[in-house]
């Protein structure tokens, strides 16, 4: 069984974790189709290689052939997929509308998993193993991230994540995914401050200037902006090291909260997750998370 990684870091986490669990349940050998060995490459998909991933990669020759199956020019990809199917390779797509524990029923042979697989219920049974693998291999090397990490660990830190970017600028994303409202964040802040003594909010966003101008936080807070656009994995380390979480409708945000290690952590998430969401919220988020109107 091979999983094709795509998208940003949070999406890759979903694909890797779900595929590993699906492969284990079916008794299949598991490989990853990705160039995770190039962390200095600016493309987002290489950052997964910075984590303690234990699953081997597809070898370079096979990786090249598999990726050719998705080349749109000259009908090449379509022809190769048809050929691969005749050779016993099954392409299994995530239905993307829920959790399907028996997704491989009636399917045998070699399998290539495609899609995002964004339900934690696929990998719930191996969560401790996944949490170990999704730790960065190296400690932060720059003084600013070292300082922030210590502050976060030594305080009642709350990661507050606001995603805008393509959710706002792309009409399709805006209509189907949407953004969390300011009232969602205000209500979430109130919930936290009613429950947590002396909270300190650490604000992460791809549009910090908009947040500074529009979101009022009457409690100690810090905007984390120094990693923006270059080191999303460093922001991820800082976020999941926080004690409590106010998440956006973002896979990056989801994973930071899910990996948070505190037993008494409070996680607040938007309801609904997306403006138009084919998946039930209980398939997306654990029952213990606090749902607040998006």
WOMOQUI-V449023 format. One record per residue. N is the residue number from 1. PHI is phi as a letter, one per 30 degrees, with the letter a starting at -180 (999 if undefined). OMEGA is omega in degrees with one decimal (999 if undefined). NEAR is the number of other ideal C-beta (glycine too) atoms within 12 Angstrom. Layout:
BEGIN
n = [N N]
phi = [PHI PHI]
omega = [OMEGA OMEGA]
near = [NEAR NEAR]
END
This chain:
BEGIN
n = [1 2 3 4 5 6 7 8 9 10 11 12 13 14 15 16 17 18 19 20 21 22 23 24 25 26 27 28 29 30 31 32 33 34 35 36 37 38 39 40 41 42 43 44 45 46 47 48 49 50 51 52 53 54 55 56 57 58 59 60 61 62 63 64 65 66 67 68 69 70 71 72 73 74 75 76 77 78 79 80 81 82 83 84 85 86 87 88 89 90 91 92 93 94 95 96 97 98 99 100 101 102 103 104 105 106 107 108 109 110 111 112 113 114 115 116 117 118 119 120 121 122 123 124 125 126 127 128 129 130 131 132 133 134 135 136 137 138 139 140 141 142 143 144 145 146 147 148 149 150 151 152 153 154 155 156 157 158 159 160 161 162 163 164 165 166 167 168 169 170 171 172 173 174 175 176 177 178 179 180 181 182 183 184 185 186 187 188 189 190 191 192 193 194 195 196 197 198 199 200 201 202 203 204 205 206 207 208 209 210 211 212 213 214 215 216 217 218 219 220 221 222 223 224 225 226 227 228 229 230 231 232 233 234 235 236 237 238 239 240 241 242 243 244 245 246 247 248 249 250 251 252 253 254 255 256 257 258 259 260 261 262 263 264 265 266 267 268 269 270 271 272 273 274 275 276 277 278 279 280 281 282 283 284 285 286 287 288 289 290 291 292 293 294]
phi = [999 b c c d a i d e d d d e e d d d d d d d d d d d c i c d c b c c a c d d b d d d d d d d d d d d d c d d c d d d d d d d d d d d d d d d c d d d h i d e d d d d d d d d d d j c c c c c d d h b l c b d c e c e i c b i d b c d b j c h c b d d d c e d c d d d d d d d c c d d c d d c c d d d d d d d d e d d c b d d b d c c b c b h d d c d c e d d d d c c i b d d d d e d d d d d d d d d d c c d h d b d c c c a d b d d d d d d c c c b c b e a b d c b d c e i b b d d d d d e d d d d d d b b c c c d b d e d e d d d d d e c d d c d c b c b d b d d c e b c d c d d d d c b d d d d d c b e d]
omega = [-179.3 174.5 178.5 -179.2 176.0 -179.5 -178.7 -173.5 -179.0 178.3 178.9 176.5 178.3 -176.9 -178.6 -175.1 -178.9 -179.1 179.1 179.7 179.5 179.1 -179.4 179.9 -178.2 -179.8 -177.4 168.4 -172.5 176.6 -179.4 177.6 -178.3 173.9 -177.5 -175.1 -176.4 -174.9 -179.5 175.6 -176.5 -179.3 -169.8 -170.8 -178.4 -174.3 178.8 178.8 177.9 -177.6 -172.9 -179.3 -177.1 -177.5 -178.5 177.5 169.4 -179.6 -170.6 -178.5 179.6 178.9 179.6 -178.8 -179.7 -179.5 176.0 179.7 -177.6 173.9 -174.9 -174.9 173.6 -178.7 -175.2 -177.0 -179.1 -180.0 -179.1 177.8 178.0 178.3 -178.8 179.3 178.0 179.7 175.3 177.4 177.6 174.5 -176.8 -178.0 171.6 177.8 176.0 175.7 177.8 -180.0 -178.3 -176.2 -178.1 -174.3 -175.7 178.5 177.9 -179.0 179.3 179.6 179.0 -172.7 173.1 -179.3 -179.5 179.5 -170.8 173.2 -171.0 171.8 -179.8 -176.8 175.7 -171.8 -177.5 -176.9 179.3 -172.3 -178.7 176.5 179.3 -179.9 176.7 -177.5 -176.6 170.9 179.6 -179.3 -173.8 173.0 177.8 -175.1 -177.8 -171.7 -176.8 179.2 175.6 -179.4 179.1 -177.9 179.1 178.1 -177.7 -178.4 -175.4 -177.9 172.4 -172.4 178.4 175.0 178.0 -173.8 177.2 178.2 175.2 172.9 -177.1 177.3 -179.0 -171.6 -179.6 -176.3 -179.9 179.4 -178.8 -178.6 -172.6 -179.2 -179.6 177.5 176.9 -176.1 175.3 178.8 175.1 -177.9 178.7 178.6 178.5 177.2 178.7 179.6 -179.5 -175.1 174.3 -174.3 -171.4 178.1 176.8 178.2 173.2 -176.5 173.8 -171.2 178.3 179.9 172.8 178.5 -172.8 -178.9 176.6 -179.2 179.7 -177.3 -169.8 -176.7 -179.9 178.0 -176.1 -179.6 179.4 -178.7 -179.0 174.0 179.8 -173.4 -170.5 178.5 -171.1 173.5 -177.6 -173.6 -178.6 179.5 176.6 173.5 -179.8 177.7 -179.2 -177.9 -174.6 174.4 177.5 -177.8 -178.3 -169.2 166.7 -169.7 170.6 176.0 -171.8 179.2 176.7 179.6 -179.0 -175.9 178.3 179.9 -177.9 -179.7 177.6 -167.4 -176.5 178.7 -177.0 -177.3 171.7 177.2 178.1 -177.9 -178.5 176.8 4.5 -179.9 176.1 177.9 175.4 -172.6 178.8 -177.4 176.1 -177.3 -179.6 173.2 -177.6 -171.2 177.4 -177.8 -176.1 -178.5 -179.9 -178.7 178.2 -177.4 -176.5 999]
near = [37 39 42 34 43 29 27 31 42 41 31 42 43 40 43 48 47 43 43 36 34 38 32 22 23 26 12 26 17 32 30 38 37 38 27 32 21 18 25 13 16 13 21 29 31 24 39 43 30 32 33 19 34 20 33 18 27 28 16 15 11 21 25 16 24 32 25 22 29 22 17 13 11 10 12 17 20 18 17 26 26 15 16 25 20 12 15 14 26 25 28 33 19 31 19 24 20 21 27 24 19 14 31 24 12 11 23 15 20 25 32 40 40 30 28 32 43 39 36 35 28 38 33 23 18 27 22 14 21 31 22 18 27 37 24 31 21 17 15 26 15 17 11 20 28 19 17 32 30 17 22 35 22 15 26 27 40 44 50 42 49 41 40 29 24 19 29 22 16 15 12 15 21 19 14 20 29 27 36 38 22 20 18 32 36 24 23 42 33 22 26 35 27 15 21 29 14 17 33 30 38 39 39 45 39 30 27 29 16 20 30 17 12 20 31 17 28 12 26 20 28 28 28 39 24 22 27 20 16 16 28 38 34 32 44 43 38 37 44 42 38 45 35 41 45 50 47 43 39 45 38 38 43 40 44 44 41 36 36 36 21 22 8 13 31 32 39 39 39 38 26 26 36 32 21 17 24 19 26 18 28 21 27 38 36 24 15 19 30 28 25 30 20 29]
END
